[in-house]
Amino acid sequence: MCESDARDAEMDDVDRALISALRHNARASLSELALGMGVSRTTVRSRIERLSRAGEIVGFTVVLRDEAARDPVRGLMMLGIEGRGTDRILRQLGGLTPVRATHTTNGRWDVIAELGTATLEEMDEVISHIRRFEGVVSSETSLLLRTRKASG
């Protein structure tokens, strides 16, 4: 079993729920996190400490309203992944600020990542960085030119 597979085996549904909650609001109190997850404050605190020691959580960040409200350059990056590396690659993508969301799919592509940057140069850097992830064997990126809301 490789090192990344060993880490995957250590993470359970509670860890994944905690990471998801922290991505949504990294400033939430232990009590808020515990209540939302249906576990104790002690569980939340010990999980955060363990995930930090293990290197799964490497930091926390702040997203400003202006940053969230506008991404002048947006794109969808479709990824083909070799073998069983999808979970590892999803974790790597989740640690990149320009990655707004990730989606697993059942079509030609294994993962679709929504990206947002301030400039084309930044978008190019992010795309190049993701393409170098071990296990990414193919990719295709489409820039979003205009978004229209469906009526209804």
Beta strands, then each sheet from edge to edge (+ up, - down):
strand 1: 73-81
strand 2: 99-104
strand 3: 111-117
strand 4: 136-144
sheet 1: 2+ 3- 1+ 4-
end
